[in-house]
Amino acid sequence: KNELSAELSYAAVYNTSLLKIFGYDEIPISNSSHAAVNVRSFVNINFLIDVSASMGIGATSLDQQKVASAVDCAFACHINSARGSSPYDKARAAGATMRIDVARNAAISAVDVSEDTAEFADQVTFGLYKFSNELTTVVSSSDARASNYSFLKTALRDEILLDMTNGGTNIGGAISSLTKLIPKSGSGLRANDRIQYLIVLTDGVESGQAWTASKGWFKHPSTDENSPYKTYAAHEVNYALDAETCEKARKKDIGIFFIYTEYLEPIYGDFGDHDKLRFSFVTNNLLPLIPKRFATCTTEADNVVKATTPAEIEQTFTRIVKGLSAPLRLY
């Protein structure tokens, strides 16, 4: 991709003069040298952020208590609510920070890191995308403002909020849809031939349920469950990512990273036997599978990073972006 290297090696026979008196008419000599340089690369980094209902849980134990106190529920979601008066907004007003807020702030910090480390103007562009049941483009990577960091951070602040309709989680569908939008990864030598990366932030639990004002609760048509899965109602099913989802992205040489914010089983708030059944299945059946399927998806286990606390999530996001966009050096 962006590394050029050269290796020089030689082997020869040296005809001696003085050493002949000791019986050495020839001496073999050899050596080698290696140099590599990372050229100035144009990079595009695509953020894909989970904004489904489960991202409405409090980011810490204290935040979960604040959420439960403010809305009498484990999650500050309740998607059949109006923006501004939803449980999510009430929990924020009560001082709670939800995991979606941490994801948003981490993405903003990552853009800041890129701005600080980029070597030249327009070196790093971003695509900003979010998903619940469906993929939504916030800022296309082909947008003329994809390297306007101030614009990108404003878009993250305004758009990375819990989904107020649908509300399920279709990670595989979002990755597949986004893969169609991202061009094949290039050489990085020109602005129109960028190296392409995809960073997915999600809790990893897929859910087929959805809600709209006109239909009420229903099973979203994008649902594509795989084993193991569990159905709790006609509209509600949970499962994990299909490990083959990333195949088309890999064929495009897109570098894939997962920031895995493990699904938290609530300990505060009001939830009944139905919820307990769901939490039990997720904890016992899906959580052991999710990181393995992510690793298979990327083919690089190191590209899957578990981050649970707000500090871990931000540090992971910024570390990955810094590694992809840091100044490139001769060595």
Phi, psi and omega in degrees: 000266186256012180254127173252136181222155178220141177230129179245127176220150179213156174216136183209169175242126181260125177278119185279166173237289181298323184290351179299329182291343177260006176093010179254098178278331181221148175229125176285138177228147179201160177194167176210157179214145182226138176221147178219149178221135170272117182283163178297111188252141171269129188231142170238127181245121181257121175268130175236110191244130179287121177240026181285173187301325183292343176283001178271008177283152178301142186288332178229173178300318179296319178295323178296323176295319179296319179298312181299321180291323185281324188233001179056041181209157180287327183243139177270063184240277182047072191296341177276053181224157179278143176301131180104331179236013182283163174304326177300313180293322179294320179294320177297320179295333179276003176095007180276143173251121179267165182298327177298326178294320178295318179299316179300311182295324178295319179295321177297316178298323179295321176295320177300317180299316179297319179299322182285330188258346181298141182278330186208162183300139175069015179294316184242122173249161181232144164249134181244123183222150177226164180205151162232259173284334184227158177280137174234129177275122174270306173221120178290145177294344177269358179295142180298341181261015184291348174244012175271096190295326178296316178296318181298317181292324175296318179298320178296315180298321187274334191248336181273082180228161178301140178292129181266353171228165187062267171092354176280193184224114177235082183294312182299317179296321180294317179296316180297316180294319181290325179303325179293333183273334183274129178290165176301138180299134185256198182280338184082003183277342182224157181296333180264015180217057188282152167288134187251135176230152176230123177244117182255126175246118183201162174272355169088352182265119180274143181221132182269357184284156179206162179214136169223159182298327184279330186251341188074211180279138177202162176277120186294138183296343179281352183300130180219070186294152175224166185283139357277148175217161179221131178256128182254337179201173182301333184255358193232122178212143177238146179197180180248170182298138171289124186296341181272002184303324187274002186303315181292326176294320179295323179296336175271006181060029178280126177284125187246134176231143172243127166260109190261104178266093190311135180303125182265128174279118186298146176239354178236156177098177185263115173212144188258195183297325179299315179294319180299323178298316179296313181299321180296316179296316180299312184295316187273330187250324186265318185303322177293336184274325193303308181297328178293319180290324175298316181297319177296322180298317183274338189068003179231107182300327180292345180273004176246116184237123177277128180219122186246312182282159177306319181295318180296318181297313181293315181298320180293314180301310183291325180295317180297312182296320179298321179294333181270337188237004183295158177304141183262141191231154168281137178212000000 
